[in-house]
């Protein structure tokens, strides 16, 4: 630092002086102040040096702060060569499973999945030689790929068949909550592999303004339902306005969980009938409609039917609309991860069907079917969208009889291939034909 100061000071000490002739002599006038010590310049240069020194110290401290988490990970054993090796093994097995599914289906989804797995594998290999990593992010990505693989496995390879007919109602019963309770949903246990609940039936009635609810009624058998006996009520929220309360006439019992639209939100809730825990996931998309923004609205609007949860042979689905998709129906796949107890959205499709132009919708074998109002005693299935191919069909005209005007909810059950309708306080069931 001293050498720098001397260099800066000496660079400014030279001065040119002009003279003149006087009495045969050369006379020069000199300003002696030039040899005075330049205190002001010295002070300025010294301040500049101190500023540079302080900046350098701050930079070094910032670098140490940013490197600390990575050094801590390595020194504390949270990130080790062994953990990376184990992660690589899991990913290798997943890649083998993906290759098997890809060889069977060989479609755009499996091709994309295979590329994503290969990219992640390269990243894990690169992590063994560099310190810039986020193990949590990689594990989340690995879980995401597993969920997508299960989705690809579940969708039938050559499914192109559509529903050909729907029977007249084979079940017709007034809701156990009374005919005045005009909105809600009902059905049979939707998961084929469900233990202990294979033959159970449920009814979820919206008891507050026909919009909100906080209980679900469970019957062990069909006979119990028809006789309105031997039931059990589950309360999944302390009030109708609790964040875990249900909003809108759409719910489905799948395995040990009841899935529904959470109160005043763009979230789907899962209520666990065994633990009474509620987990939720926010639906993807720009401007997801909820709180009566994009309800089913053909002829008459069904209040707060924005988010419609469904189940079929391939698993769980949710139907809704977004501003980003111009109010058209969006289809998302839901997966419950029992390992980490989390609800996830794994895939999403955007259709060109305006949601308010349909009276309701349901899923069958990965195909979404939409209905429209014909008259007080008939609906009509008029539209289908196949998630396996991305193709749509708006030329359908499959009649669906009913006993009253308003259709609060429609849901298909893969265990017996029946459709369940909540129709102005009536519970109706239909047989589906392919």
C-alpha positions as CSV (number, residue, x, y, z in Angstrom):
1,X,0.0,0.0,0.0
2,X,2.9,2.4,0.8
3,X,4.4,1.9,-2.7
4,X,1.1,2.7,-4.2
5,X,0.9,6.0,-2.2
6,X,4.4,7.1,-3.2
7,X,3.8,6.3,-6.9
8,X,0.6,8.4,-6.9
9,X,2.2,11.3,-5.0
10,X,5.4,11.5,-7.1
11,X,3.5,11.4,-10.3
12,X,2.2,14.9,-9.6
13,X,5.4,16.7,-8.3
14,X,7.0,17.8,-11.6
15,X,6.5,21.3,-12.8
16,X,7.7,23.3,-16.0
17,X,8.9,26.9,-15.2
18,X,9.5,29.7,-17.9
19,X,12.2,32.4,-17.4
20,X,13.0,35.8,-18.9
21,X,16.1,37.9,-19.6
22,X,17.0,40.7,-17.1
23,X,20.4,42.6,-17.0
24,X,22.2,39.9,-19.1
25,X,20.9,37.2,-16.8
26,X,18.1,34.6,-17.0
27,X,15.6,35.1,-14.2
28,X,13.1,32.4,-13.2
29,X,10.2,32.7,-10.7
30,X,9.6,29.5,-8.8
31,X,6.5,28.6,-6.7
32,X,8.0,26.9,-3.7
33,X,4.6,25.5,-2.7
34,X,5.1,22.7,-5.2
35,X,7.5,21.0,-2.8
36,X,5.0,21.1,0.1
37,X,3.7,17.7,1.1
38,X,0.4,17.2,-0.7
39,X,-1.7,16.5,2.3
40,X,-5.1,16.7,0.6
41,X,-4.1,14.3,-2.2
42,X,-2.6,11.9,0.3
43,X,-5.8,11.9,2.3
44,X,-7.9,11.2,-0.8
45,X,-5.6,8.4,-2.0
46,X,-5.5,6.8,1.5
47,X,-9.4,6.8,1.6
48,X,-9.5,5.2,-1.8
49,X,-7.1,2.4,-0.7
50,X,-9.1,1.8,2.5
51,X,-12.3,1.6,0.4
52,X,-10.7,-1.0,-1.9
53,X,-9.5,-3.0,1.1
54,X,-12.9,-3.0,2.7
55,X,-14.6,-4.1,-0.5
56,X,-12.1,-6.9,-0.9
57,X,-12.8,-8.1,2.7
58,X,-16.6,-8.0,2.1
59,X,-16.2,-10.0,-1.1
60,X,-14.1,-12.6,0.6
61,X,-16.7,-12.9,3.4
62,X,-19.5,-13.2,0.9
63,X,-17.7,-16.1,-0.9
64,X,-17.1,-17.9,2.4
65,X,-20.8,-17.5,3.3
66,X,-22.0,-19.0,-0.1
67,X,-19.5,-21.9,0.1
68,X,-20.4,-22.7,3.7
69,X,-23.6,-24.8,3.0
70,X,-21.7,-27.0,0.5
71,X,-18.7,-27.5,2.8
72,X,-21.1,-28.3,5.6
73,X,-22.9,-30.9,3.5
74,X,-19.6,-32.6,2.7
75,X,-18.1,-32.4,6.2
76,X,-21.3,-33.5,8.0
77,X,-21.9,-36.4,5.7
78,X,-25.2,-35.2,4.3
79,X,-23.8,-35.3,0.8
80,X,-21.4,-38.2,0.3
81,X,-20.2,-40.4,-2.5
82,X,-22.2,-43.3,-1.0
83,X,-25.5,-41.3,-1.1
84,X,-24.9,-40.3,-4.7
85,X,-24.1,-44.0,-5.6
86,X,-27.4,-45.1,-4.0
87,X,-29.3,-42.4,-5.8
88,X,-27.7,-43.5,-9.1
89,X,-28.8,-47.1,-8.4
90,X,-32.4,-46.1,-7.9
91,X,-32.3,-44.0,-11.0
92,X,-30.8,-46.8,-13.0
93,X,-33.6,-49.2,-12.0
94,X,-36.2,-46.5,-12.8
95,X,-34.6,-46.1,-16.3
96,X,-34.9,-49.9,-16.9
97,X,-38.6,-49.7,-16.0
98,X,-39.1,-46.7,-18.3
99,X,-37.4,-48.5,-21.2
100,X,-39.7,-51.5,-20.7
101,X,-42.8,-49.3,-20.8
102,X,-41.4,-47.3,-23.7
103,X,-40.8,-50.5,-25.7
104,X,-44.5,-51.5,-25.1
105,X,-46.2,-48.2,-25.8
106,X,-43.6,-46.2,-27.8
107,X,-45.6,-42.9,-27.8
108,X,-44.6,-39.3,-27.2
109,X,-45.1,-39.4,-23.5
110,X,-42.8,-42.4,-23.0
111,X,-40.2,-40.9,-25.3
112,X,-40.3,-37.7,-23.3
113,X,-40.1,-39.6,-20.0
114,X,-37.1,-41.6,-21.3
115,X,-35.2,-38.4,-22.2
116,X,-35.9,-36.9,-18.8
117,X,-34.6,-39.9,-17.0
118,X,-31.4,-39.9,-19.2
119,X,-30.9,-36.2,-18.5
120,X,-31.3,-36.7,-14.7
121,X,-28.9,-39.7,-14.8
122,X,-26.2,-37.5,-16.5
123,X,-26.7,-34.8,-13.8
124,X,-26.3,-37.3,-11.0
125,X,-23.0,-38.5,-12.6
126,X,-21.9,-34.9,-12.9
127,X,-22.7,-34.3,-9.2
128,X,-19.9,-36.7,-8.2
129,X,-17.2,-34.3,-9.6
130,X,-18.7,-30.9,-8.6
131,X,-20.0,-29.3,-5.4
132,X,-22.9,-27.3,-6.8
133,X,-25.8,-29.6,-6.1
134,X,-29.2,-29.8,-4.5
135,X,-29.9,-33.3,-3.3
136,X,-33.5,-32.5,-2.3
137,X,-34.3,-31.2,-5.8
138,X,-32.9,-34.3,-7.4
139,X,-35.0,-36.6,-5.1
140,X,-38.2,-34.6,-5.9
141,X,-37.4,-35.0,-9.6
142,X,-36.9,-38.7,-9.1
143,X,-40.3,-39.0,-7.4
144,X,-41.9,-37.0,-10.2
145,X,-40.5,-39.4,-12.8
146,X,-41.8,-42.4,-10.8
147,X,-45.3,-40.9,-10.7
148,X,-45.2,-40.2,-14.5
149,X,-44.1,-43.8,-15.1
150,X,-47.0,-45.2,-13.1
151,X,-49.3,-42.9,-15.2
152,X,-47.9,-44.3,-18.4
153,X,-48.4,-47.9,-17.2
154,X,-52.0,-47.3,-16.2
155,X,-53.2,-45.9,-19.5
156,X,-54.2,-48.8,-21.9
157,X,-51.9,-49.1,-24.9
158,X,-54.5,-49.4,-27.6
159,X,-57.5,-47.8,-26.0
160,X,-59.5,-46.1,-28.7
161,X,-63.0,-47.3,-27.8
162,X,-65.7,-44.9,-26.6
163,X,-68.8,-45.4,-24.6
164,X,-71.6,-46.7,-27.0
165,X,-74.6,-46.5,-24.6
166,X,-75.7,-45.7,-21.1
167,X,-78.6,-47.6,-19.5
168,X,-81.7,-46.1,-17.9
169,X,-81.3,-45.5,-14.2
170,X,-80.8,-48.9,-12.4
171,X,-80.8,-47.2,-9.0
172,X,-83.1,-44.3,-8.0
173,X,-83.2,-43.2,-4.4
174,X,-83.8,-39.9,-2.5
175,X,-80.7,-38.7,-0.7
176,X,-80.5,-39.8,3.0
177,X,-80.2,-36.1,3.8
178,X,-83.6,-35.4,2.3
179,X,-84.9,-34.2,-1.1
180,X,-84.4,-30.6,0.0
181,X,-80.6,-31.2,-0.1
182,X,-80.3,-30.6,-3.8
183,X,-76.5,-30.6,-4.3
184,X,-73.7,-33.0,-3.5
185,X,-72.2,-36.2,-4.8
186,X,-72.3,-39.9,-4.1
187,X,-70.9,-43.3,-5.3
188,X,-69.2,-46.5,-4.6
189,X,-65.6,-47.1,-3.5
190,X,-63.6,-46.4,-6.7
191,X,-60.3,-48.2,-6.0
192,X,-60.3,-51.8,-7.0
193,X,-57.5,-52.8,-4.6
194,X,-59.0,-51.0,-1.6
195,X,-58.8,-53.2,1.5
196,X,-61.8,-53.5,3.7
197,X,-63.9,-50.9,1.8
198,X,-64.4,-52.7,-1.5
199,X,-68.2,-52.6,-1.3
200,X,-68.7,-49.4,0.6
201,X,-70.9,-46.6,-0.6
202,X,-70.7,-42.9,0.4
203,X,-72.9,-39.8,0.2
204,X,-71.5,-36.2,0.5
205,X,-74.3,-33.6,0.8
206,X,-73.7,-29.9,0.7
207,X,-75.6,-28.7,3.7
208,X,-74.7,-25.0,3.7
209,X,-76.3,-22.9,0.9
210,X,-76.0,-26.0,-1.4
211,X,-72.3,-25.0,-1.8
212,X,-70.3,-26.1,1.3
213,X,-70.0,-29.2,3.4
214,X,-67.8,-30.7,6.1
215,X,-69.0,-34.3,6.5
216,X,-69.2,-37.5,4.5
217,X,-71.5,-40.5,5.2
218,X,-70.2,-44.0,4.7
219,X,-72.2,-47.2,4.2
220,X,-70.6,-50.6,4.4
221,X,-72.8,-52.2,1.7
222,X,-75.3,-51.3,-1.0
223,X,-78.1,-52.8,1.0
224,X,-77.2,-50.5,3.9
225,X,-77.3,-47.5,1.6
226,X,-80.7,-48.4,0.2
227,X,-82.1,-49.0,3.7
228,X,-80.3,-45.9,5.1
229,X,-79.0,-47.9,8.0
230,X,-75.6,-48.8,9.5
231,X,-73.8,-45.7,8.4
232,X,-70.9,-43.7,9.8
233,X,-70.4,-40.0,9.4
234,X,-66.8,-38.6,9.1
235,X,-66.2,-34.9,9.8
236,X,-63.2,-33.5,7.8
237,X,-63.6,-29.9,8.8
238,X,-64.7,-28.1,12.0
239,X,-67.1,-25.8,10.1
240,X,-68.5,-25.1,6.7
241,X,-66.0,-22.2,6.3
242,X,-62.9,-24.0,7.5
243,X,-60.1,-24.2,4.9
244,X,-60.5,-28.0,4.9
245,X,-64.2,-27.8,4.2
246,X,-65.6,-28.9,0.8
247,X,-66.7,-26.4,-1.8
248,X,-68.9,-27.5,-4.7
249,X,-70.7,-30.7,-5.6
250,X,-67.7,-33.0,-6.5
251,X,-66.0,-35.6,-4.4
252,X,-64.8,-39.1,-4.8
253,X,-63.8,-41.9,-2.4
254,X,-60.6,-43.6,-3.6
255,X,-59.0,-46.0,-1.3
256,X,-58.7,-44.6,2.2
257,X,-59.1,-41.0,1.1
258,X,-62.0,-38.7,0.2
259,X,-60.8,-36.2,-2.5
260,X,-62.6,-32.9,-3.1
261,X,-62.2,-29.1,-3.8
262,X,-61.0,-27.3,-0.7
263,X,-63.0,-24.3,0.6
264,X,-62.5,-21.1,-1.4
265,X,-59.2,-22.2,-3.1
266,X,-57.7,-23.7,-6.2
267,X,-56.6,-26.7,-4.1
268,X,-57.7,-30.3,-4.1
269,X,-57.9,-31.8,-0.6
270,X,-57.5,-35.5,0.5
271,X,-59.2,-36.5,3.8
272,X,-57.8,-39.7,5.3
273,X,-60.7,-41.7,6.8
274,X,-58.2,-43.6,9.1
275,X,-56.0,-40.8,10.4
276,X,-58.4,-37.8,9.9
277,X,-55.5,-35.9,8.3
278,X,-56.1,-33.6,5.3
279,X,-53.4,-33.0,2.7
280,X,-53.8,-30.7,-0.3
281,X,-52.2,-29.7,-3.6
282,X,-52.7,-26.6,-5.7
283,X,-53.8,-27.1,-9.3
284,X,-51.4,-25.9,-12.0
285,X,-52.3,-23.2,-14.6
286,X,-52.7,-19.4,-15.0
287,X,-55.8,-18.2,-13.2
288,X,-57.3,-21.5,-12.0
289,X,-61.1,-21.0,-11.6
290,X,-62.7,-21.5,-8.2
291,X,-65.4,-19.9,-6.1
292,X,-67.9,-20.0,-9.0
293,X,-65.6,-18.5,-11.7
294,X,-65.9,-21.4,-14.1
295,X,-68.8,-23.6,-13.0
296,X,-70.6,-26.1,-15.2
297,X,-73.2,-23.8,-16.7
298,X,-75.0,-25.2,-19.7
299,X,-78.6,-23.9,-19.4
300,X,-78.5,-23.4,-15.6
301,X,-75.2,-22.9,-13.7
302,X,-74.4,-25.4,-11.0
303,X,-73.1,-23.3,-8.2
304,X,-69.4,-23.5,-7.4
305,X,-68.8,-26.6,-9.6
306,X,-65.4,-25.2,-10.7
307,X,-63.2,-28.1,-9.6
308,X,-64.4,-31.6,-10.4
309,X,-62.6,-34.6,-8.9
310,X,-63.0,-37.9,-10.8
311,X,-61.7,-41.5,-10.7
312,X,-61.5,-44.2,-13.4
313,X,-59.4,-47.3,-14.3
314,X,-56.2,-45.3,-14.5
315,X,-56.5,-43.5,-11.2
316,X,-57.5,-40.0,-10.0
317,X,-58.3,-36.9,-12.2
318,X,-59.4,-33.4,-11.7
319,X,-61.3,-31.3,-14.2
320,X,-61.3,-27.5,-14.1
321,X,-60.8,-24.4,-16.2
322,X,-58.2,-21.6,-16.3
323,X,-57.9,-18.1,-17.6
324,X,-54.7,-19.2,-19.4
325,X,-56.8,-21.8,-21.3
326,X,-59.5,-19.2,-22.1
327,X,-62.0,-20.9,-19.7
328,X,-61.7,-24.2,-21.5
329,X,-61.5,-27.4,-19.5
330,X,-58.1,-28.5,-18.2
331,X,-57.5,-32.2,-17.2
332,X,-54.9,-33.0,-14.6
333,X,-53.7,-36.4,-13.2
334,X,-53.6,-36.7,-9.4
335,X,-51.3,-39.2,-7.6
336,X,-51.3,-39.9,-3.9
337,X,-47.7,-40.6,-2.7
338,X,-48.2,-42.8,0.3
339,X,-44.4,-42.9,1.0
340,X,-44.2,-39.2,1.8
341,X,-47.9,-38.6,2.4
342,X,-48.3,-36.0,-0.3
343,X,-50.8,-35.3,-3.1
344,X,-49.2,-34.4,-6.5
345,X,-50.3,-33.4,-10.0
346,X,-48.2,-35.3,-12.5
347,X,-49.6,-34.5,-15.9
348,X,-52.0,-31.9,-17.4
349,X,-53.9,-31.6,-20.7
350,X,-55.7,-28.6,-22.1
351,X,-58.9,-29.1,-24.1
352,X,-60.8,-26.8,-26.4
353,X,-64.1,-27.3,-24.7
354,X,-65.4,-24.2,-22.9
355,X,-66.3,-25.4,-19.4
356,X,-69.5,-23.3,-19.1
357,X,-70.7,-24.9,-22.3
358,X,-71.0,-28.3,-20.5
359,X,-73.5,-29.3,-17.8
360,X,-71.1,-31.8,-16.3
361,X,-68.2,-34.2,-17.1
362,X,-66.6,-37.5,-16.0
363,X,-63.6,-39.7,-16.8
364,X,-63.6,-43.3,-18.2
365,X,-60.3,-45.1,-19.1
366,X,-58.4,-41.9,-19.5
367,X,-61.1,-40.3,-21.7
368,X,-63.1,-37.3,-20.5
369,X,-66.8,-37.2,-21.4
370,X,-68.9,-34.0,-21.2
371,X,-72.6,-33.7,-21.0
372,X,-75.1,-31.0,-22.0
373,X,-78.7,-30.2,-21.0
374,X,-81.4,-31.4,-23.4
375,X,-84.6,-31.0,-21.3
376,X,-85.8,-31.5,-17.7
377,X,-85.6,-35.3,-18.0
378,X,-82.6,-35.8,-20.3
379,X,-78.9,-35.0,-20.6
380,X,-76.7,-35.9,-23.5
381,X,-73.0,-37.0,-23.7
382,X,-71.8,-34.9,-26.6
383,X,-68.0,-34.6,-26.3
384,X,-65.0,-36.8,-25.5
385,X,-61.3,-36.0,-25.1
386,X,-58.7,-38.9,-25.1
387,X,-55.7,-38.1,-22.9
388,X,-53.8,-41.0,-24.5
389,X,-53.9,-39.5,-28.0
390,X,-54.9,-35.9,-27.4
391,X,-57.8,-36.3,-29.8
392,X,-61.3,-35.1,-29.3
393,X,-64.7,-36.1,-30.6
394,X,-67.6,-33.6,-30.4
395,X,-70.1,-35.7,-32.5
396,X,-71.4,-37.9,-29.7
397,X,-75.1,-38.0,-28.8
398,X,-75.5,-40.5,-26.0
399,X,-78.7,-40.0,-24.0
400,X,-78.7,-39.9,-20.2
401,X,-82.1,-40.0,-18.5
402,X,-82.8,-38.2,-15.2
403,X,-85.7,-37.5,-12.9
404,X,-85.1,-33.8,-12.3
405,X,-83.6,-30.8,-14.1
406,X,-80.3,-30.0,-12.3
407,X,-77.3,-32.3,-12.4
408,X,-75.1,-31.5,-9.4
409,X,-72.4,-34.1,-10.1
410,X,-71.5,-37.1,-12.4
411,X,-68.9,-39.7,-11.7
412,X,-67.9,-43.0,-13.2
413,X,-66.8,-46.0,-11.1
414,X,-64.3,-48.4,-12.6
415,X,-65.1,-51.3,-10.2
416,X,-68.6,-51.9,-11.7
417,X,-68.6,-49.6,-14.7
418,X,-71.4,-47.5,-13.4
419,X,-72.1,-43.8,-13.5
420,X,-73.4,-42.0,-10.4
421,X,-75.5,-38.8,-10.6
422,X,-76.6,-36.5,-7.8
423,X,-79.8,-35.1,-9.4
424,X,-81.7,-32.4,-7.4
425,X,-81.7,-34.5,-4.2
426,X,-82.0,-37.9,-6.0
427,X,-79.3,-40.5,-6.2
428,X,-79.2,-42.2,-9.6
429,X,-76.9,-44.9,-11.0
430,X,-76.5,-46.1,-14.6
431,X,-74.7,-49.0,-16.3
432,X,-72.1,-48.0,-19.0
433,X,-71.7,-50.0,-22.2
434,X,-68.7,-50.0,-24.6
